[in-house]
Amino acid sequence: MTACKEIGYVLDKLNWMRTERIWPNGLRYLWTDAFGVVLLVSLHAALGERRFLDEAEWVVSEVDRVLGRPRGIRIGEAPDRDGQYFHYLAMWLYALSVLARQVPDYRRKGVDLVRQIHSAFVMPGRGVVWKMKEDLSAPYPGFGFGALDAFDGYISYRCLDEHTLAREIAEMRALIDATAAGLRITQDLGLGMMLWLTHFFPSEQWAVVQRRRSLAMLDLMWRDDGYFCREPDLPHVKFAFTNYGVSIGLQSAQAMSERVSQLNSFFDHYRSCDEYDREAITHVMACSSHFPGYLIRGFPTS
């Protein structure tokens, strides 16, 4: 597709989601809202229309109103989406850094959020807790350290403010240096997000290693029907939103462009016949796959 057709796809999808009250006027969910804010700011940059920037700021205010807590941000609005995920918070921080390119005050907002959450989630020399209780008083029962969370924080912190967050960035980098050599990811979305993370500072050794490993694993997980399976040993298990995450990673790495087109085409017509057919995460991630915008370093290009 050409860039104009991709943006047309996104605008049609956004109009449909608004009409169906799926997003941005549906239930709040931090991961989806983070990708949605990046999408809206990207549309503002591409089309020069203020309404998209206004809507991005509205989403941020609604996240604060609905999900905001004295420290941090709840996972989602639905009753079963309690607690706080670090990787969701990191994606939200990235979204704030993108919005700050247009409205600088959001950079301070992001830094303030880091100061609220970092000490609760990060155990220097050990790891980053994957999920915390909602008040950040303790790890959520049954959850340990996340494999990618230090990478998530390292990138989002650097995108926000390398100088102000220098101490926190150094703690994340130390965790990366201790784990990157032995880390092998086999889940589709984890591979896509790792690829995306590696493209910000591609010459750093951890990024070189993880990019190579991620691309090799994804090559094994490709199915000729037009999708990446969930895990190498689950060849028939597939999810639209996780494949869209792989697409974003591949586009950031400038790899497997034909497979990106194939998976977009496959999932544009695929129906899982479960709740994901109408979940906002599926459709916002679809928009990001078709038009990644500020998810790609260097956007917009002249």
N, C-alpha and C positions, 0 to 999 in steps of 0.2 A: 504493500500500500504506500501511496505518497503521504507526505506529512499532512496535507490538507484533508485527505480521506481519513487518516488516523484521528485528527482533531474532530472531524465530523462524527466519527464513531463515538468519541468520548462525549461530545455535546448531546448526541441522541441518547446515549446511555444515562447521562446525568439527568436529562429531562424525564426519562422514564422512571428513574429512581425517585426523583422528587414527587412525581405524580403518584407513585405507589407507596410513598412515605417509607422508603427503604433507607435512603441517605441523601442529603445530610440531615433530613428531618425525621429520622427514625431513632431507634435506641442507640445510645452512645456506646462505643467500643473503642478503646484507646488505639489499638493497632490500626484499625480501619480509618479512624479519624486522622492518624498521623499521615498515612498515605494520601488521604483525601485532601488534607491541607497542602501537601506538596503538589498535588495535582492542580488544585485551584490556583496556587501562586504561579505554577507553570503556564496555565492557560492565560493568566493575566499578562505574563511576560510575552507569550506568543501572539496574543490577540490585542493587547493594549486596552482591555476592557476592565474598568475599575470594579465592576460588579463581582468579578471573581476574587479580587483581593478583599473586598468587603465581606464576601461569604466565608473566605478563609478565616478572617478575624472573628466572624460570628461563631464559627465552629470552635475556635479556641476559647471564646467566652463561654460557650455551652459545655465544653469539656470541664472548664473550671467550675462551672455552676453545678453540674450533675456528678462529675467524678472526682473533683478536687477534694483533697483532704488536708488537714493542717500540715501534714508532711506527705508529699507525694500525690499520686493520682491512682485511683482505683482502676482495676482492669476493665470493667464494663458496667453498664447499667443493670443488666439482667441479674436476678438474684443469685445465680450460680457463677457469676463472674466477680467474685469477691477477691480480696487480697490485691497485691501489687506484683507485677512481673517486671524484672529489670529490663529485659529486652524490649518490652513495650514502651517503657519509659525512655529508653535510649532512642527508639524510633521517633517518639514524640519530641525529644530534644533535637533530633535532626530536623524535624518539621519546623520547629521554632527557629532553628538557624536559617532555614530557607526563607521563612516569613520575614526574618530580620534583614534580609537583603533589600526588602521593600520598606519595612517599618522597623528601624533600628532598635526601638524599645524592646522588641521581643528577644533580643540577645541577652539583655539583663534578666528577663523573665526566665530564660533557659538556664542561665548561670545560677539564679536563685533556686531553681528546682534541683540542680546538681547538688547544691549545698544542703538541701533538705534530705536527699536520698542516699548520697554516696556513702556516708559512714555507716548507714544501716545495712546496705547490701554488700559492701566490699570488705573482705578480710585480707589485708595485705599479706602477701606471701602464701596465701591459701587459695583464694578464689572469690567469685562473685555469687552470692546466693541467688538462685533462680527465681524463687517466689517468697515474698514476705507476707506476714499478716498485714491487715489493712492499716493498722496504726504504726507499722514498722517496728513493733516492739520485739519481734522474734521471727525466725524463719517459719514459713507456713509448714505445718506438720507433714512430714513425708517428703519434703523437697530439700535437695542439697545444692551443690554448686552447678552452675550452667556452663556448658562447654564453650559457647560462643559469647557469653555475656561480657567478658573482659574486652573482646574485640569490638563488640557493639559500643561499649562505653568509650573506648579509646577513640573511635572514629567520631562519634557524636560530640564528645568533649572537644576534640580538636577543631571540628567544624564550628563549634560555638565560640570558643575564645581560648586560644592556645596559651596566652599569657596569664590570664586570670585563673585558669584551671590547670596550671602547670603541675602542681603537686598531685592532683587527682589523675592527670594524664600519665604521669610517671608511675603511679601505682598500677594503673591498667597495663602500661607497657611492660612492667616487670612480670605481671601475670602472663602476658602474651609470650614473652621470651621464655618463660618456664614451661609452657604447654604447647606452643605451636608446632614444634618438631614432631611431637608424638600424636597430634590430633588428626584423626581420620574420620571424616563425616560421611554418613551413608544415607541420610534422610534428604529427600528432595528439596524442601524449603530451606533447610540448613545449608545445603550446598549452594542454592541460589543466593542466599543472604551472605554467605561467606565470599562468594565471587564478587558480590556488590561491595562488600567491605574492602576487598583487596584492591579495588580500582582507584581508591583515593590516594594511596601512597604505594604505587605498584612496585617500586624498586626496593622497598624494605624487605628483609629476608623472609619474615613470616608470610608476607603477601606473595612473594615469588613461590614459596613452597605450597601454600594453600591454594593458589590459583591453579597450579599444575595438578595437584591432587583432585581438586573439585572438578575440573574439566574431564579428567580421566574417569572419575567415578560416574559423572553424568553421561559420558559416552556409553558406559556399560548399562545405564538405566534407561536409555532411549528405546522406545517401542515404535515400530514402523507405522503403527496406526496413527501416530501423531502426538504422543505424550511421553513424559518421563514418569516412570513408576515411582511409587512411594519409597521403596527400599529395593536394593538389588535382588533380594529373595522374595519380593512381593510383586511379581511382574504384571499382575492384572489389577493392582490397587492404584487408583489415581484420584486426584483431587484437582479441581480447577484452580482454586486460589493458590495452592502450593506450586502448581505449574506456572502460574503467572509470576510467582516469586522467582522461579528458576529463569523465566524469560527476562526479568529485570536484571538478574545477575549476568546472564549471557550477553545482554545488550551492553552492560557496563564494561564487560570484558572484551567486547567486539568479537564474539565467538559464536559459532553455530547459527548464523543468521537464518539459514533456510529452516532449521528446526524451530526457531522462534516463530517464524511465519506459519509453519505447520501446526504448532501447538495453539496459536491464536485462532487459526481456522477451525481446528478440532473442537476447542472448548467453546467457541462461539455457538456451536450447534449441539454441544453435549448437554444432557440433562441427567443428573444423578438421582432424581426422583426422591430426594430427601430435603431437609431444611436448607441445605446449601444452595439450592436453586434460587432461593429468594434472600439469602443472607447478604448483607451489605458487603462483607469481606470479599465475596466472590466477584461482585460487580465493580467495586472500587479497585480491586487488584487487576481486574480485566482492563479497566481504563489505564492504569499505570503500565500495564504490559504493552498496550497499543501506543501509549504516549508517555514515556517515562519522565520527560521534562527534566526538572531539577534533581531527579534521582541520579542523573548522569552528570558526573563532574564536567564542567565546561559548558553546560547549557546556560543560556542560549548561545549558539554560535552564529557568527556573522555570515 
